[in-house]
Amino acid sequence: MNGWVIKTGKKELEIRERNGVMYLAFPALDETGLVCHAFSTRIGGVSEGHFATMNFTFTRGDNPAHVLENYHRMAELLGVRKENMVLSYQTHTVNIRRVTEEDAGKGVVRERDYRDVDGLITDVPGITLVTFFADCVPIYFVDTKKRAIGLSHSGWRGTVKRMGRETLNAMRHAYGTVPEDVIACIGPSICQDCFEVGTDVAEAFFRAFDEKWHKELLYHKKNGKYQLDLWRANQIILQETGVPPQQIHTTNICTRCNPDYLFSHRSMGDKRGNLSAFLCLK
């Protein structure tokens, strides 16, 4: 197993291990004192084959008993109950679900009675929000004043539709959140060096973002393709929505650069498991 590939820039993430489970965490979220959280790695679970070893999806053919054990191990690490976890049902929308006590366990020990949900918000302590990744961008939100949280999945489609803004708007409507009170973290996902896109995707970003940002978000290659910076795009969205720049913390770890530790759709295709982001109010 090779060592981690860490991108240059400010160190915002820590690589941690507890009880044999390796995970990633943002000190900025720890410092709020309000939440427990993690971003999973491939290390520390019981799944086998191309799911090895810490896979969190039941929908790609893994042994369900192995997936459930992986949830149990992550719950122990976080000090929460897997029966209180609530899973998204991601289809690259910008739909947000307000999670209550009645949703506890949905997706893990109970069937989900919803779909097309790429973002979750709650103000209920003990409920753990869970979203899934294999290159797309996880965004964590903690409202330090209203004591509310959000967790969203933002691939290129979600980013064009401004998933970060939509999540903050949902928190404002539900809990009275104002962006100035929010700590936001952009989690491990594919970096610009690894994310080649075609003209159709590039043009969608040119239309969605002010021209002053175009050179930062994309650069054109001789093969006619573009390299897209989803990290910067989501920073811009959060800042435009009103989150102060110093309260936005961005990953320096790319999923595709670290295949020994992280699942990546770009490098592995469909024969892989899913990573998960976890966020819970204490």
PyMOL commands that set and color helices and strands:
alter all, ss='L'
color gray80, all
select helices_A, chain A and resi 27-30+49-51+64-78+82-84+101-103+156-160+163-175+179-181+199-208+211-217+230-241+245-247+265-268
alter helices_A, ss='H'
color red, helices_A
select strands_A, chain A and resi 14-18+21-25+35-40+85-87+96-98+119-122+128-133+137-143+148-154+182-186+196-197+218-220+226-228+248-250+275-281
alter strands_A, ss='S'
color yellow, strands_A
deselect
rebuild
show_as cartoon
